[in-house]
Amino acid sequence: MRINAYNAVSQIYQSKKPSGTKSVTKSPVDADQVQISSFGKEFQVAKKSVAQSADVREDKVAEMQKKYQGTAEVDVDDFASVLLAKYQGLFS
């Protein structure tokens, strides 16, 4: 009787096949539109100007390098102990 079940299922699928397709034309009324608010426009301008600016202010970096060149003395052991304490504090 499985053949009869297969025939019944195939008949269902054959009856559900589309008989034809219709061509749909979009009218200008159906066109999608996007409107950006004034805040959105200002945000875009700000984002663009930030993207165009430099990540590093070379003048400030050069000034700091000149000012502090050769004056910093760091004890490696003290630095390592502070760094380790901060790292352990993250997981406590």
C-alpha positions as CSV (number, residue, x, y, z in Angstrom):
1,M,0.0,0.0,0.0
2,R,3.0,2.3,0.1
3,I,2.6,2.9,-3.7
4,N,-0.8,4.3,-3.1
5,A,0.6,6.6,-0.5
6,Y,3.2,7.8,-2.9
7,N,0.6,8.4,-5.6
8,A,-1.5,10.4,-3.2
9,V,1.4,12.6,-2.2
10,S,2.5,13.1,-5.8
11,Q,-1.1,14.1,-6.7
12,I,-1.1,16.7,-4.0
13,Y,2.1,18.3,-5.2
14,Q,1.0,18.2,-8.8
15,S,-2.2,20.0,-7.9
16,K,-0.3,22.7,-6.1
17,K,2.0,23.6,-9.0
18,P,1.4,27.2,-10.3
19,S,-0.3,27.2,-13.6
20,G,1.6,30.3,-14.8
21,T,3.4,33.3,-13.6
22,K,2.3,36.9,-13.8
23,S,4.5,39.8,-14.7
24,V,4.3,42.5,-12.1
25,T,5.3,46.0,-13.0
26,K,6.1,48.5,-10.2
27,S,4.6,51.8,-10.4
28,P,6.4,54.9,-9.1
29,V,4.1,54.9,-6.1
30,D,5.5,51.5,-4.9
31,A,9.1,52.7,-5.0
32,D,11.0,52.7,-1.7
33,Q,12.1,56.0,-0.2
34,V,14.6,57.0,2.5
35,Q,14.4,60.2,4.4
36,I,17.2,61.2,6.7
37,S,16.5,63.6,9.5
38,S,18.5,66.8,10.1
39,F,20.1,65.1,13.1
40,G,21.1,62.1,10.9
41,K,22.7,64.5,8.4
42,E,24.6,66.3,11.1
43,F,25.8,62.9,12.4
44,Q,27.0,61.9,9.0
45,V,29.0,65.1,8.6
46,A,30.5,64.7,12.1
47,K,31.4,61.0,11.4
48,K,33.0,61.9,8.0
49,S,35.1,64.6,9.6
50,V,36.3,62.3,12.4
51,A,37.2,59.6,9.8
52,Q,39.3,62.2,7.9
53,S,41.2,63.4,10.9
54,A,44.5,61.8,12.0
55,D,44.4,59.3,14.8
56,V,47.7,60.6,16.2
57,R,48.4,64.2,16.8
58,E,52.0,64.2,15.6
59,D,52.7,67.8,17.0
60,K,51.7,66.7,20.5
61,V,53.7,63.5,20.3
62,A,56.8,65.4,19.1
63,E,56.4,68.0,21.9
64,M,56.2,65.2,24.6
65,Q,59.1,63.4,23.1
66,K,61.2,66.5,23.2
67,K,60.1,67.5,26.7
68,Y,60.6,64.1,28.3
69,Q,63.5,62.7,26.3
70,G,66.0,60.9,28.5
71,T,64.3,61.9,31.8
72,A,62.1,58.9,32.5
73,E,63.7,56.2,34.7
74,V,61.6,53.1,35.2
75,D,62.5,50.3,37.5
76,V,61.7,47.1,35.7
77,D,60.9,45.1,38.8
78,D,58.5,47.8,40.2
79,F,56.8,48.1,36.8
80,A,56.4,44.3,36.6
81,S,55.0,44.0,40.1
82,V,52.4,46.8,39.5
83,L,51.5,45.2,36.2
84,L,51.0,41.8,37.8
85,A,48.9,43.2,40.6
86,K,46.6,45.0,38.1
87,Y,46.4,41.8,36.1
88,Q,45.5,39.7,39.2
89,G,42.9,42.3,40.2
90,L,41.0,41.7,36.9
91,F,40.3,38.1,37.9
92,S,39.6,38.6,41.6
